[in-house]
Amino acid sequence: MASSPGISQLRRRLGLADLILYGIVIIQPTAPMPIFGVISLEGRGHVVLPILLAMVAMLLTATSYGRMARVYPSAGSAYTYVAAEFGNTVGYLTGWVILLDYLLNPIICTIWCSKAAANFLPMIPIPLWSLSFALLFTMLNLRGIEASARTNFWLAGLMSLVVAGMLICMCRYILHAGPHEAGYFGRPLYDPSTFTWGSLWTGTSVAALTYIGFDSISTLSEEAINPTRNILLATVLTCVVTGVLATTEVYAAQLVWPHSIPFPDLDTAYVFVAGRAGGKVLFNVVNATLLIATRGSGIGTQLGAARLLYGMGRDNALPRRFFGAINPKRGIPANNVVFIGILALGGSLVMGFQLGAELLNFGAFLAFMGVNAATIAHYFVKGRGHGWSFLVLPLGGFIVCFYTWVNLRWTAKFAGCIWLALGILYGLYRWRFAKVQMKTVTGV
C-alpha cells in the first residue's frame, strides 16, 4: 500500500550514465527502424536528412528541458516548468496534453509487442500476449528505480550488439554488391530526381518520432544525483547519441535498399532491408530485437508516466491521495505504476497501433512548445540568463516544434483536441465545483 503524501520521498540514486541509458532505452537504439518505410515514402527517398533535421529540432528543445530542470528539479517535468512560469492553469493544460503522450506510449508498446510476439507463437491469442506484456512492464517497474536502471543497462547493451552486427552485414553487402554507379553513396543524402522541400519537411515531421521520449529523463529529476548538472547533460547527450546512431542506420539501409524498389510492407520495411543484407537469420534477429526494444521502451515509458502522474498528483492537479502517494519501502509511486499497467492492458485491447502512434506527437509537441516558452520567460524575460542562447535556442525550438505540430495529420489533431477538451472540463470541475486548490509551483 502506498504511503500518505509527504511522508516519503523519491530517492536520489541515478547517476549520469543511468539517465542516459534510461533515455536511450526509451527512445530505443533501433528507433528509426519501425518508421523507416514511412519516412522514406513521405520524404520521397530521403531519410537521412529528415533524421538530421529532427535531431537539430530536438536538441534545441532538449537544451530547454535541461535548463528548466536546473531550476525546477521535479518529477513533473514539462507540467512543472510551465506551471511555475505561466501559472497553474497553463501548467495544468500542459501536463494534460503531455499526459496523453505518456499514457499512449505504454499502450502502443503493449500493442506492438503483442503482435510481434504473436508472429513467433501465433497459437497464443493476442489478448493473452497483451495481458502478459502489461503485467511484465508493471512488475518490473514495481521492483524500484535501481532495478529499472539495471534492466535498462542490459537492454541497451543487447540492442547495441545487434545493431553493430546488422551494420557489419550491411557494409559487407554494400561492398560485395559493387561496383556502384556515380552518386550511389550520396543519393541517400540528396537525390535531385525526387527532392522537394515540401516532402523533406513532411518526412521530418515523421522522423521526429525517432527522438520522442528524451523528455522522460526530466521526470527523474528527484531521483537523479546532481540533477542541476546531470539532467541537462543526459537529455542533450541522449539526443546526440540517438541522432548519430539513427543517421548511420538509415544511411546504410538506403544503400542496401534504394528508394526505386518498393517495400513489401512499409511498417516492417527495415526488417526486409536487414533480410536483404543478411538473409533469413538477420531478418529474424532484427525482428526479435525490435520486439525487445519495444519491450524496453514500454518499461521506460510506464516509469516516466508514473512519475508525471506523481508530480501532478502531489500538486493536486490530479487527486493527491492516489496519484501523489509514494510507496515507503521502494520509494516509487506504486499506485501510478499499477494504474498505467491497467490502462496499457485496456488500451491495447480497444485501440489500434496506428491511431495511438498518430496521437503521440499532438501532446508531445504542444508540451515542447510550452517548455521552450517557459525557458524564454524564465531566463530571458526575467533576466536570469545572460547571453543570446537563452533566447535564440528556445525560440528556435519553439518555432520548429510549432511547424511540426501544424503539419500533423488532421485525424491526430482532431482526436487530440477532444482529449484537450476533456482536460478543460475536468479542470473546471475540480477547481470550480469541487473547490480543489492546486499547489503553487516554485523553484527549488
N, C-alpha and C positions, 0 to 999 in steps of 0.2 A: 504494500500500500504506500502511496506517495505521502510525503510529509506535508504539513501545512506550509503555505508560502512564508518565506522569511526565515524559517528555521534552518534550512540547509542551503548551501550554495554550490554552484558548479565548481569543479576542481581544475586548477591550472596544472596540466600535465603534458600538453602538446608542445613540442619544440618546432623549429622552423622546418626540419625535414618531414615531420609528421604532417604539418599543414600543407606542404607542397604535395606530398603523396596523397593526402586526402583530396586535394583539388584535382590532381591528375587522374585519380581513380574515378571521381565523379564525372569529369569530362570524358575520360577514357583515352588511353593511348591509341585506341582504334576509332576515335571519334568521327573522323571524316568518312569511314568506310560505309556505314549504313546509308548515308545521304550522298555518296559519291555519284551515283547514277542520276539523281535528281539535279545536283549542281551541274553536271555535265550537260544535261538536257536544257536547263534554263540558261546556262552560260554559253550554249552553243559550242561545246567542246572545251571551254575554258574553265578549269577547276582550280589551277594553281593561283591565278590572280585573285579570284574571289576569296580563297582561303587567306591570302596575304592581306587583302583589304579589310577583311573581317578581323584579322588579328590586330591591325592598327586601331580599328574602332574599339575593340575590347580592351586593348592596352590603355587607351585614354580613360575608359570607364573604370578599369581595374585600379588605376592610379587614384581616382576619386574615392573608390571604396577603401583603399589603403589609408589615404589621408584622413578620411572621416573616422576610420577605426581607431586612429590615434587619439581622437577627441572623445569618441563615444565607444569604448571597448565593451560593447554589449552584444548579447546573443540575438538581439532583434534586427541587426543588420540594417537594410535599406529603410525599414519602418522606423527604426530609432533615429537614423540620421535626418530623415525628412521631418519627423515629428519635432525634433529638437530645434530645427531651423525655421520651420514654417507653421508649427503648431500641431496640436493633437489631431485635428480634423483631417488635414492634408496627410499627416503621418499615418493615420488610420487607413485612409484610402490607398496609400502606397503599400502599406502592409497587406491590405486586402487583395490588391492586384498581384503582388509578388507571391502571395499565398497560393494563388491559382497555379503559378509555375511550380512551386514547391510540392503542392498536392498532386499535380498531374504527373510529375516525374516518376514517383514510385509506382503509380498506376500504369504508366506506359512501360516501365521496365518489367513489371509483372506480366503485362500482356505479351511483350516481345519474348521474354524468357519462356513463357508457357508455350508459345507457338514454336519457338526454336527447339525446345525440348521434345515437343510432340513429333518433330521431324525425325528424331532419333528413336523414340519409343511411341509410335502412333497408336498403339493399343491402349495407352493410358489417356483418358478423356482430358481435354484442355482445362475444364473447370477444376479437376483434381490437381493439375500442374499449377494452376493459379493459386489454389489453397496452399500448396507446398512452398511456392516461392514467397508468398505473402508471410507465411509462418517463418520461413528461413530469414528473411530480411528483419522481421521483428525480433526473433530470438537472438540474432547476432548483435543487434543494437541494444538489447536489454542487458547484454553482458557488461556494458560500460564502455567508456570512451577509450581506455587503454587497449581493450580487446579490439575495438574498431580500428585503432591505429595499426595494430599488428596485422589485422586482416588486410588493410589497405597495402601494407608493405609487400605481403606475399602476392596479392593480386597484381600490383604494379610490376613486380619482378617477372611473374609468369607471362603477362601480356607483352612486356618488353622483349622477352626472349623469342616469342612467336613472331612479333613484328620484325625483329632483326633477321630471323631465319627466312621470313617471307621476302624481305627486301633483297637478301642474298640470292634467292631463287629468281626474283625478278631481274636482277642485274645479270645473272647468268643467261637468262632467256633473251634479254636485250642484246647481249654481246654475240650470242650464237645465232640470232636472227639476222645479223648484219650480212653484207654492208648495207647501210641505210642511206637514203637519198638526202640531198642537201636540205637543211632546215628541219630535219627529223627531231633533233634534240631541243630545238627552240619552239616547236609547234605547240607543246603544252602550255607555254607561256603566252604565245601570241600567234594566232592563225589568222592572217589577213583575209582569208576567204570566208570566215564565219564571224569575225569580231564585230560587235556593235557595243556602244556604251550602255544602251538600254539592257541588253542581255547580260552584260557584265555586272551591272548593279542588281539585276534580278537574281543572278547567281550568288552575289554577295549576301543578299538578304537570306538566302537559304544556308550559305556557308557559315553564317553567324551561329547557327545551331552547333557547330563544332565546338564552340567555346562556352556555350550555356552551362552554367554550373560553377564557374570560377567564383561567383559572388558568395557561394556557400561557405567559403573559407571564413568570411567575416562573421558568420553566425557562431563561430567557435572562439570569438574574442575573449569570452570569460573563462575559457578552458586552455587558452594559449599562454605559454611562457613569454613574457615581454611582448605583449600584444601591440604596443605602440610602434615597435620596430618590425616584428615578425609578420603581422597581418599584411602590411603593405608589401614587404618583400615576397611573401608567399603568393599573394594574389598576382603580382606582376610577373614573377618568375614562372608561375603556373601557365599563364597565357603565352609567355615566350616559348617555353618548352613544348606546349601543345601546338603552337603555330609552326615551329621548326619541324616537329615530327609529322604533323599533318601535311605540310608542304612536301616533305620528302615522300610520304606515302602516295599522295595523289599524283605527283610528278612521275614517279616510277610506274604507277598504274596506267597513266595516259600513254606512256611509251609502249607498254605491253599491249594495250587495247586502244587503238586510235578511235577518235570520235566518229570516223566514217563508218565504222562497224557497229550496228545496233546491238544493244544488250538483250539477252533473252528475258531478263527481268530487271527493271530499274531498281527496285527495292533491295535486291541482293546482287547488284551489279559487281561490287568489289569482290564478292566470293567467286564469281565467274572469272574475273581478272586473275585472281590467285590460282584458279584451276588451270587457266591457260599457261601460267608461268611454271607451275609445279605439279600439274596433274591432279588426279583424284585425291591423293593423300593431302596435298596442300589445300585443296578445296574443302575437305572435311575438317582439317586443322583450323583453318581460318573461320569456318562456320562455327566450330566449337568455341573458339576464342572469343568471337563476338557474343556468344551466349554467356561466357564467363565475364566478359567486360560489362555486359548489361546487368548481370547479377551484382557486380561490384558497384555499378552506378546506382542500382536500386537500393543497396545498403546505405550508400553515402547520401543519397538524396532524402531518404527517410530520416537519417540522422540530422540533416540540415533543416528539414521541415519541422521536426520535433522541437528544435531549438528556436526556430522562428515563432512557433506557437507559444513556446515558453516566454519569449520576450514580449509578445502581445498580451499574453495572459497575466504576466507579472505587472504590466502597466494598466490592466483592467480593460484593454481594448477587446478582449475575449474574457469569458468567465474565469476569474482568477483562481477560484477554488480548485478547478480541474486542470486548466492549462498552465497555471503558474506554480504548480506543485513540483517539488524535487524529491526523488527517492533518496532518503538519507544514507542508505547503505552503499548504493552505487554512484550517487552524485549525478544522476541523469533525470530528465523529465519523463519518467516511465509512462505516465498516463498518455502523453502525447505520442510516444513510440507505438503504444498499443492502438491508439486512435488512428494513426496513419496506416498501420498494418491492416486494420479492418476496412479502412477506406480504399486501400490498394486492392484488397480482395474484391470488394463490392464493385469498384470502378472497372476492374479488369473483366468482370462478368457482363457488364452492360455497355461498355464504351469500346469503340473501335480505335485501333492504333493511330490511324490517320487523323481523326478528329483531335485526339489528345495531343499529337505532335504539332498540329496547326495552332492550337491554343497556347502552346508554351511561350511563344515569342510575344504574345499580346501582353501578358503580365510582366514578363522579364524586361522588355524594352521600356515600358512605362516606368518601371521601378528604376531602371538605369538612368532614364532622363531625370527622375527625381533626385537620385544620388548626385549626379553631375550638377544639378541646380543647387542642391544643398551645399556642395563644395564651394561653388562660386559665392553663395551667400555667406558662408562662414569665414572663408579665407580672404576673399577679395572685397566684398561689400562691407564687411565688418572690420576689414583691415588687419586680420590676424595672420596673414601670409604675405611675404614680401617677394616680389618677382613676378614676371609676366606669366610664368607657368600656372599660377593659381587662377588665372582667368582663361588663358588660351587652351590649356589642356582639357579642363572640364567643359568649356564651351564647345570645343571640337567634338568631345564625346557626346554631348547633348544633341548636337546637330546631326551627327551620323546615326545615332540611335533613333532620333525622330524620323529621319529619312527611311530607315529600315522599317520602323513601325508603320509608317504611312503605306509602304509597299507590301504589307501583309495582305493575304487574300481576304476578300470581303467576308467569307464564312467565319474566319478566325476572329475578325473584328466584331462581327455581329454577335457571336457566342460570347466573346469577351465582354462586350457591353452589357449583356444580360447578367453576367457574373458581377460586374461593377454595380449595376442597378440593385442587385440583391444585397451587396455590401452596404450601399447607401441606406436601403430600407432597414437593414439590421442595425446599423449605427444609429439611425433615428429612433428606433425602438429602445435601444439601450440608454441613449442619452436623454431623450425627451419623455418617454413613458416610464421606463424602469428607473430613471434618475440615477444612472450609474456614472460615477466620475472617473475619468481616466487619469492615471498618474502623469504628471508633467515630466518630460524627459529633459535631463540636464547633462552637461558634460561631466566626465569623470577625471 
